[in-house]
Amino acid sequence: MNLAKAQAVISRRFDRLNVHGIGFNDLMILYVLRQSTDGKMRRIDLADQIGLTASGITRMLLPMEKIGLVTREANERDARVSYVVLTSAGKQLFEDAEKTASTLASEIVPALKPKDFNLLADLLSSLGGKIA
């Protein structure tokens, strides 16, 4: 129950990303794409990185495509495969929103000793895996 409450508190704090017109999940998508080779990924790989289903990532990407943060790119060799590509507008928005997210993260996770921070980071990675 404490884990669920912590998740709710963290989600509520990251709602402040709405000043950039995006939510936390949008920021995660932009982050993963920014870290990827050439700023693009297959949809299914992006879904796996974020922890969503293929249909879930598709629903999340539609509004991002409409406002020009990401675009689709077909695979030249396999028509069944499409890529999600980070646009220049998406890169710029990510850079702006990342500053806000870093500030929010600093507020959520108080200054920890390096040993305690590493313990927390290891625990979170073991629960949900690493993102990019």
DAWORA-V661827 format. One record per residue. N is the residue number from 1. RES is the residue in three letters. PHI is phi in degrees with one decimal (* if undefined). OMEGA is omega in radians with two decimals (999 if undefined). Layout:
BEGIN
N/RES/PHI/OMEGA
N/RES/PHI/OMEGA
END
This chain:
BEGIN
1/MET/*/3.11
2/ASN/-64.5/3.11
3/LEU/-63.9/3.11
4/ALA/-63.8/3.13
5/LYS/-66.3/3.12
6/ALA/-60.8/3.12
7/GLN/-62.7/3.14
8/ALA/-65.1/3.14
9/VAL/-64.6/3.13
10/ILE/-64.0/3.12
11/SER/-59.8/-3.13
12/ARG/-63.7/3.12
13/ARG/-64.0/-3.12
14/PHE/-75.2/3.03
15/ASP/-61.0/3.12
16/ARG/-68.0/3.04
17/LEU/-66.5/-3.12
18/ASN/-62.6/3.04
19/VAL/-62.6/3.10
20/HIS/-97.1/3.13
21/GLY/82.4/3.12
22/ILE/-133.2/3.04
23/GLY/-106.8/-3.10
24/PHE/-63.0/3.13
25/ASN/-63.4/3.07
26/ASP/-62.5/3.11
27/LEU/-60.9/3.12
28/MET/-61.6/3.13
29/ILE/-62.4/3.12
30/LEU/-61.1/3.13
31/TYR/-61.4/-3.11
32/VAL/-63.5/3.11
33/LEU/-65.0/3.13
34/ARG/-62.8/-3.12
35/GLN/-81.5/-3.04
36/SER/-78.4/3.08
37/THR/-65.0/3.11
38/ASP/62.0/3.12
39/GLY/66.2/3.12
40/LYS/-143.9/3.13
41/MET/-150.2/2.97
42/ARG/-67.9/-3.12
43/ARG/-56.3/-3.09
44/ILE/-66.5/3.10
45/ASP/-68.4/3.08
46/LEU/-63.8/3.11
47/ALA/-58.4/3.12
48/ASP/-61.7/-3.14
49/GLN/-62.4/-3.09
50/ILE/-83.1/-3.10
51/GLY/93.2/3.14
52/LEU/-116.5/3.03
53/THR/-82.9/3.12
54/ALA/-61.8/3.12
55/SER/-70.0/3.11
56/GLY/-63.8/-3.14
57/ILE/-68.7/3.11
58/THR/-61.9/3.11
59/ARG/-62.9/3.14
60/MET/-72.4/-3.08
61/LEU/-77.0/-3.08
62/LEU/-55.7/3.11
63/PRO/-66.8/3.11
64/MET/-67.5/3.08
65/GLU/-69.1/-3.10
66/LYS/-62.0/-3.13
67/ILE/-96.1/2.98
68/GLY/84.3/3.10
69/LEU/-80.9/3.10
70/VAL/-136.9/3.07
71/THR/-139.8/3.11
72/ARG/-100.1/3.06
73/GLU/-138.3/3.14
74/ALA/-77.9/3.05
75/ASN/-81.9/-3.09
76/GLU/-64.2/-3.05
77/ARG/-95.7/-3.06
78/ASP/-139.6/-3.08
79/ALA/-65.0/3.13
80/ARG/-76.3/-3.07
81/VAL/-104.4/3.02
82/SER/-129.5/-3.13
83/TYR/-108.7/2.96
84/VAL/-101.7/-3.07
85/VAL/-119.5/3.08
86/LEU/-75.4/3.13
87/THR/-86.9/3.10
88/SER/-64.2/3.08
89/ALA/-64.6/3.10
90/GLY/-65.5/3.10
91/LYS/-62.6/-3.13
92/GLN/-65.5/3.13
93/LEU/-62.4/3.11
94/PHE/-60.3/-3.12
95/GLU/-59.9/3.11
96/ASP/-69.0/-3.09
97/ALA/-69.8/-3.14
98/GLU/-62.3/3.11
99/LYS/-63.7/3.10
100/THR/-63.6/-3.13
101/ALA/-63.0/3.11
102/SER/-64.0/3.10
103/THR/-63.4/3.11
104/LEU/-62.0/3.13
105/ALA/-62.8/3.11
106/SER/-64.2/3.10
107/GLU/-71.7/-3.09
108/ILE/-74.9/-3.13
109/VAL/-103.4/-3.12
110/PRO/-63.0/3.13
111/ALA/-54.1/-3.14
112/LEU/-110.9/2.99
113/LYS/-65.4/-3.12
114/PRO/-52.6/3.14
115/LYS/-62.6/-3.13
116/ASP/-69.2/3.12
117/PHE/-63.4/3.13
118/ASN/-62.7/3.10
119/LEU/-63.2/3.12
120/LEU/-62.4/3.14
121/ALA/-61.5/3.11
122/ASP/-65.0/3.13
123/LEU/-63.4/-3.14
124/LEU/-63.8/3.10
125/SER/-63.5/-3.12
126/SER/-70.8/3.13
127/LEU/-76.5/-3.01
128/GLY/-124.9/-3.09
129/GLY/80.8/-3.13
130/LYS/-90.3/3.04
131/ILE/-102.3/3.13
132/ALA/44.9/999
END
